[in-house]
Amino acid sequence: MTRGHTVGVIGAGMAGLACARELAAKGFDVTVFDKGRGLGGRTATRRAEPNLRFDHGAQFFTVADPLFREVTDDWLARGVVAEWIGRIVRLENKTVIDSSRQPRYVGMPGMSAMAVDLAVGLCVRTATQITAVTHSAVGWTIVTEANETVGPFDTLVVTLPAPQTAGLLGSHHFGAVASNVKMTACWTVMAAFESRVELPWEGAFVHDSPLAWVARNSSKPGRAREANCWVLQASPEWSAAHLEASADRVSKDLFEAFAAVVAGPMPSHRYVVAHRWRYGQCSEPDERRMLFDPKMGLAVCGDWLAGGRVEGAFLAGIKAADAIREHRDQELRDS
């Protein structure tokens, strides 16, 4: 078995799955691990009660890169994603300003749909918390929370948020790089109302408020419009200041902030829950897209290395896969 043939990927978000899919298509033996029960990382969908669906992480994605345009066009053709044509605005001192009219896309019927599609045919182990990785002459070994040892793998790909990457890689210099990256939290409230919240727009970037973003989630294509679902996301500053607050306290405070945005009567809600993304955003993302150590067979990628967007995470995964493939091919030529 040639070096670089077996690959362990930690993290089943966009970067990890894009990398894994690209490598699997080139003949690599790939296994993906994720601590969550579902796929997608922060391209996440929460389901509750009949018809209630919330995109409580990434809200939509845009496209600029030609490669990602090809992938998005394929998703559009197959119904994996659709364009969200709702009116998106900016709210500044209660003044409504229309945002740019660039196309915005969402997964169907939730943001996790892209990850589910990327994972088709891959070996993915969910609900598997990785506690340690070790490197030896035979490759990388992964240790799970259940004290299971998996491997060895010729190449390891780590796609976790920067603080978790730093903790996992320890003394490796990529761990030091990740430890210098600052990621901010994001509190998100998901709410379903008894009737429609009357506003002349579907999503808003909010300024001068505890909130940074609010969206009528049920206005997105593929969602039940009668569900009256909303997603409220707090600003990084407010989230950091209330990092350890209770979910009930956060829900109450962000509801009050939303009421100020609505500036009128609000219908009663029938469902509300708060979720904290401890590593929600990267305040100063590294723009290298990925890091690769060919001697140790280690790649690191993720949205914190790619501008913090869905497109960036996808392209970071592809770039990591390209580096691994090119190195393996060079080894084969040299052997």
WOWOCOR-V219281 format. One record per backbone hydrogen bond with DSSP energy under -1.0 kcal/mol. CO is the residue of the C=O (numbers start at 1). NH is the residue of the N-H. Records with the same first field share a line. If there is no record, write none. Layout:
CO = NH + NH
This chain:
2 = 5
5 = 29
6 = 155
7 = 31
8 = 157
9 = 33
10 = 159
12 = 40
13 = 17
14 = 18
15 = 19
16 = 20
17 = 21
18 = 22
19 = 23
20 = 24
21 = 25
23 = 28
24 = 27
29 = 7
31 = 9
32 = 125
33 = 11
34 = 128
36 = 127
40 = 43
42 = 44 + 58
46 = 54
49 = 52
52 = 48
54 = 46 + 56
61 = 105
65 = 69
66 = 70
67 = 71
68 = 72
69 = 73
70 = 74
71 = 75
72 = 76
73 = 77
74 = 78
75 = 80
80 = 108
82 = 106
87 = 202 + 203
88 = 99
89 = 205
90 = 97
91 = 207
92 = 95
95 = 92
97 = 90
104 = 84
105 = 61
106 = 82
110 = 113
112 = 116
113 = 117
114 = 118
115 = 119
117 = 120
119 = 122
123 = 32
125 = 34
129 = 145
132 = 143
134 = 141
136 = 139
139 = 136
140 = 153
141 = 134
142 = 150
143 = 131 + 132
144 = 147
148 = 144
150 = 142
153 = 140
155 = 8
156 = 299
157 = 10
158 = 301
161 = 165
162 = 166
163 = 167
164 = 168
165 = 169
166 = 170
169 = 172
172 = 175 + 176
173 = 177
174 = 178
175 = 179
178 = 181
182 = 283
184 = 280 + 281
186 = 277
187 = 234
188 = 275
189 = 232
190 = 273
191 = 230
192 = 270 + 271
197 = 199
202 = 216
203 = 89
204 = 214
205 = 91
210 = 235
212 = 206
213 = 233
214 = 204
215 = 217 + 231
216 = 219
217 = 220
220 = 223
224 = 227
225 = 228
228 = 193
229 = 218
230 = 191
231 = 215
232 = 189
233 = 212 + 213
235 = 239
236 = 240
237 = 241
238 = 242
240 = 243
242 = 245
246 = 250
247 = 251
248 = 252
249 = 253
250 = 254
251 = 255
252 = 256
253 = 257
254 = 258
255 = 259
256 = 260
257 = 261
258 = 262
259 = 263
268 = 194
271 = 192
273 = 190
275 = 188
277 = 186
281 = 184
288 = 290
291 = 300
293 = 297 + 298
297 = 156
298 = 293
299 = 158
300 = 291
302 = 305
303 = 306 + 308
304 = 286
305 = 289
309 = 313
310 = 314
311 = 315
312 = 316
313 = 317
314 = 318
315 = 319
316 = 320
317 = 321
318 = 322
319 = 323
320 = 324
321 = 325
322 = 326
323 = 327
324 = 328
325 = 329
326 = 330
327 = 331
328 = 332
329 = 333
330 = 334
331 = 335
